[in-house]
Amino acid sequence: MDKIDFKKTLDSYQAKRGVFRLVEVPPLHYLMIDGHGDPNTSPAFAEAIETLYPIAYKLKFASKQGLGRDYVVPPLEGLWWADDMDAFSNRDKSQWDWTLLLLVPDWIDQAMVDAAVEQVAAKDPPARLGDVRFDLLDEGLCVQTLHIGSFDDEGPVLQKLHEEFIPSQGLRPIGHHHEIYFSDFRRTAPDKLRTLLRQPVAQASSTD
């Protein structure tokens, strides 16, 4: 049985450091949990991660055993925004809103997700199990790049992305800032972190 690694097979997971790339991201299904506050200090953030992964692994095993389709559990992803976007530039993380995501293969349906949640609930259920939802994210046209280093060093890359590259392509940002964590930030040194940075975009109007 071949084991699919979506980091290698999905074009939307491909990015290079120092290169801004336009990519059409297809609609994808995810396990999702919403939250608010500083990810470094918010208990809800850690609880969200501790909730998503048990469900993801139940789905992986159900797919392998029941459907004969095995895969590597995809990397953790996050959507980030704030009511006042200045909270990003001044790194006021207490004002940040977020949604944590884990990609679900397109052959897995709601019934399989419900069954996986029930299995996780049956033994030592994680704190935020009732907050998980299975939903579609349709980002469409996006710009993305690979950042290597600390999350707090993303600022210059994002500034160049938003103030130089996106306007130069006749585009404007829409939707939420999206990060894909190729490294486990709980175990990796900050300067070694590999993070895909993505921004959904649309054509700029003549009034933009």
Helices and strands as residue ranges (DSSP letters): E 3-4, H 6-9, G 11-13, E 21-25, E 28-36, H 43-62, I 63-67, E 70-71, E 76-81, H 86-89, G 93-95, E 97-104, H 110-121, G 129-131, E 133-137, E 140-148, G 151-153, H 155-160, I 161-165, H 166-168, E 171-173, E 177-181, G 190-192, E 194-203
